[in-house]
Amino acid sequence: MTLATYSDLTAAVGNWLNRSDLTARIPEFIALAEAEFNRTLRTIDMEARSTATLTGEALALPDDFNGLRSISQDNNFFTLVSSQDLFNTSTTGSAPRLVAISDGQFFFRPAPSSGTVSIAYYATIPPLTTGSPTNWLMTKHPDLYLFATLAQAEFYGWNDDRLPLVKARTEELIDQI
């Protein structure tokens, strides 16, 4: 069986589980596996760039933001700090250039002049659905999708014998990637 699309994955998970009573739960297992991928994977395929225009001290995160690599304005990079450290820093002056992430936004100190910032970040992995049946992770690593989904299913079913094996295989694949 080819494992290239969302429907291929749901069919394969159903086959591996050999439990028709879990068919309706398979999309949930896939979504839970994807949540784990977004927490644990950081690959070159997740790297994204964007630019945004500043108008004040705050700027909304990109919709698919999953972690900051760098942020700069006119080739001058900001240093990422905690929001507590940032908000305890003066709002005036020229250095250091700090940024924090809080409440779905970047906050800057000192507030930069208006202009464009360049953002390099990790993007979330596009979720598989019937309307979007594939993504780069499914194309490159269908085995990871299969085993991570099976791990979620085994956990749901409290299959104490198979869960450690499936989870270990999932972790091996993540380490390999």
N, C-alpha and C positions, 0 to 999 in steps of 0.2 A: 504494500500500500504506500502510495506517495504521501508525504507529510509536508505539504506546502501551503495550505490555507487553513482558515478557521474551521471550515466544515471538515477538512481532513483531520484536524486536531481533535475536534469533538468526537468524530467517529473512532479515531485511534484510542482515545481515552476510554470510550465506552467499551471497545474491544478488550483493552488491557484490564479494565475493571471487571468485565464480564458480569455486570450488575445493571439490569435495565431499570431498576428502581432509582438509580442515581442520574439517569439521563438528563432530567430537568435541572440538576444541580451542576452539571459540567460547566456551563458559562460562569457560574460563581467561582468554581475552582480555578478557571483560567484567569478571572479578574484578580483573585487572591495571589496567584503566581505572578501576575504582572505587577502587583503592588510590591511584592518581594524583589522583583527585578529592579524596579525603580529605586528601592532602598539600597541594593547591594551592588549593582553593576555600574561601572564607570568606564566606558569604552570610547574609542575614537568615533564610533558610529553615533554616539550620543552627543558629540560636540556640536554646538551651534553658535552662530554669531548674529548679532543684531545691532542696530543703532537706534538711538532714541534722542529726542530733543528735550533738553532740560528747560524747565521754566521756574524752578524753585529748588527747595532742599530735598524733595521727594520725587521718586519716579517709580511707576508701577513695574513689577517684574514681568518678563515675557510670559505669555499664557502657558507655555510648555516648560517653564523654568524648573530645574531639578537640582541645581547646584551651581555656584559661581566658580568660574575659572579665573577671570580677570575683568576689570572694568577700568576704562581710561577716558580721558578727554584730551585731545590734542597731543597724543602719545605720552601723557603724564598719567601714571597708574595710581589708583586709589588703593589703600591698604584696608583689607577687610578686618573689622573689629566687632566685638559684641555690641548689641544695641545699648546696653548699659554704659559701656565705655564711650560710645559715640555721643550719647545724650549728656554725658558729663564733660564734654569737650566744648570749647568756645566755638561760637558760630561765626567768628570773624577771624581774619588773618589769612595767611597764604599757605602755611604748612603746619602740620602734616595733612595730607589729603586722605581723609578717612571715609569709609562707607560701611554701613551696617544694613542688615536685612531684618525688617520687622513689619508685621501686619501686611504682608504681600507687597512690600515696597522696598526700594533702596532708599536709604537716607544718607545724606552727605554732610560732612563737616570739613572745613567750612563750606557753606553752600556755594557751589561753583557758579561761575557766571553762566548765563544762558548759553546754549550751544548744543552740540551733539556729543553724546557719549557712545563709546563702542563697548559692547558687552560680549564677552566670550563665556559661554556657560554650557552646562550639561542639560540637554532636553529630556523630557520624559519619553519613554518608549510609547509610540502610538499603540493604543489598545486594539486588539483583534475584535472584530465584530462581523456580522453577516454583511454589513455594508462596506467594511474595510477588512477584507479577509486575509490580508497579509501585511507584514511590515519587515523592516530590515532584520530584526532578531529572528523572526520565524523563517525567513529566507536563509540566513546564515547558520542558525542553530536550532533546527526543529526538535532535536533531541532534548535540549534544555526545556523548551516549552512542554514537551511530553512529560518529562520526569518531574518538573516543578508542579505541573497540574496534577499528576498522579499523587505527589506528596500531599497536596491539599486534600485530595479525595480520600487518601488513606487516613489522614488525620481526622477528617470528618467522620469516617466510618470506624475510627478507633481500632484500626487494624494494627495491633501491637507488633505482630511478626514482620509485616512488610514495611511499615513506616520507616524504621531506621535504615533499611536498605535503599528505599527510594529517596529518602532525604540525603543520604550519603552520596548517592549518584548525582543528585541535583547540585550539591555542594562541590563535587568534583568538577562538574561541567562549568559551574560559575568560576572556579579557580582556573580552569583551562582557558576560559575566555579572557 
